[in-house]
Every structure is written in C-alpha cells, then in structure tokens.
Amino acid sequence: MQFGYSETCLEHDTGSRHPETPDRLRAIRRALAKRHGVEYVESDPVEQTRVEAVHDPDYVSEIKQFCENGGGNWDPDTVASAATWDATLASAGLAEWAAREATSGASGRETTFALGRPPGHHAVADDAMGFCFVNNAAVAAQTLIDDGDADRVAIFDWDVHHGNGTQDIFYDRGDVFYASFHEDGLYPGTGKVAETGEGEGEGTTLNVPLAAGAGDGDYTYAVDETLAPAIERFDPDLFLVSAGFDAHRHDPISRMRVSTEGYAVLTDRVRDIARETDAGLAFVLEGGYGLDTLSDGVSIVHETFDGRRPIEPDEGPNEKTELLISDVREAVGLDER
C-alpha cells in the first residue's frame, strides 16, 4: 500500500495522559517496518479554503487563532497545542491525497491509506470535539467533488464511535453517502437507526449501532446485509473508509470484540464493494488507542492488499444483531422492490 505520512502530525501535542498521542503513528510505523511493499508519501498540507468548504469560516479562524495563541483545552477531551493547526492541515492534506490517488486509479497494492492525526470524524461544521478539529474525510470528499473528480462519494466509518461530524456535514446532501458501524450508546451518543438523512440526503445515511460485545460475525453480517447493497445502490465514484481500530477486542476504551483477523475480513469486503461499483478506494485513519491493536489493525489492512487471504469468521451474528439489521434495512429501504 501507499501510506500518506507527515512528521508534522507528530507535533500535535495533547499531553502525557491523553489517549490520542503521537505514539499512535510511531507504533504504526514500527509495525509496518516489518512488512514488505510499504511506501510512504508526504503530501502538501490542505489549503484553508478546502477546509472552509465543509467547516464554517468563523470556526476555522477561531480554532486557528486558538492554536496560534498556544492552544489548551478546547473542551475536556479535545486538546490543542501551538503546532496543532499545522498538524491538522497536514492530516487533512493526507486524506485529500489518498482520495485523489484513488480516483486517479491507484488500486491493489497501490491502494492509499492516510496516516494522519489529529483524527477528524467528530469535527462538525462549526466545532471541534472528540479529539477532532477538522473533518479529514469530509474535506477529501468535498475536494474531489468540487474539482470534478467525483460526482458521488461514499464514506464507511468503522470506528467504534459514531462519526457525528461526517454525518452532520453531509446529512442533507444527495451526493455523499455516509455509513457508520459503531457501539450503541458510546460517545457521542448519536447514530441511531432512524437517522437516515433529510431533504436531498434522505436515505444517504446508514447507521448500524451494534450492541456492546459485537464481534467478527456481527460486523461481517452487517456489511453483507446493509453496507454492500446500500453502496451498490448509491454507485459512488469514490469510496472512503474512515478507519478507526478501536472496536478491537483489546482496545482500552470500547467493549466490542472485533479481532485483528476481523479487520482483514472487513478490508476484503470493502475492496469487493469498491470493485463491484468501480469506485476508487482509500483509507483515512481515525481512532484506535491500544498501540498494539492499532498497529496490528493497520498492518492487517496492508497485508490484505499485499496478497494475504483473510479467514472468514467461524461464528455468525447474534440475535441482537440480526434484529438490528432487519430494522436498518427497513429504515433505508433495502427491502423495497
């Protein structure tokens, strides 16, 4: 794979006790050093006008000034330093690069993965939250649409937390499809089945709030029964994966049971969906706070594209998941003929 990476992203300093730390990227780099076929690319930082295409300009000016003044606690969870704004532009620039390469034909072993921080999927149009300042995936999607490189973009968020920011930014849009698999009731508390979009965006938001303890069989079933048919119906030009690895069974801040092998299966599934829809495919890093599980997750994505065949889960979905998926399919009209 091609991994977008910038040392600037290490300079975003959240303090010694914060889970979103530069060590996340360092751990990924150490793990990937043991793999073959890894290529690193450093892209240009995103232009501020691209950020303002999805975020309120007054908010952008405010958060930029906040960082230039030395940063601090924007809210109890979201911490900035003097270098955070530059890191944020670098992180969004990596996502933009990954998306642009995908629509230009990068696939197979050349598939792109943006390893940026801070993450982005909680950043709403006019506020930072949940460790996120600028919505990297949203900036990338909007940039490709604005430049005419994509008419329709699908975003699949497999982070354990609902990507409320990405959903909100595109909630009334018909040209961006957003799907999230997340732990029900976890921060930020959004992402209910009934949240399916509004106006021109009605039916272009799909939420699968899985019960705590969901594992490989539940996630695989959810992809096959909801994500795959919904994206095939939407028929995007670009397919972005907001790839958090905090649904891993050993992540310290979630109660889900996805294994490292489960992430290989998810990777294989989204690759198949991209092929079926002839969409460019790119990955954008979101969460994941156990250094070993995060680095193992990114590594297994790479290994899957490098030729390793995933092992399908032995177990199927539990009853809670089957009932949930039935509700989700009804909510987004997948059972309509």
Beta strands, then each sheet from edge to edge (+ up, - down):
strand 1: 2-4
strand 2: 39-41
strand 3: 71-73
strand 4: 79-81
strand 5: 112-114
strand 6: 153-157
strand 7: 176-183
strand 8: 205-210
strand 9: 238-243
strand 10: 280-285
sheet 1: 2+ 1+ 5+ 10+ 9+ 6+ 7+ 8+
sheet 2: 3+ 4-
end
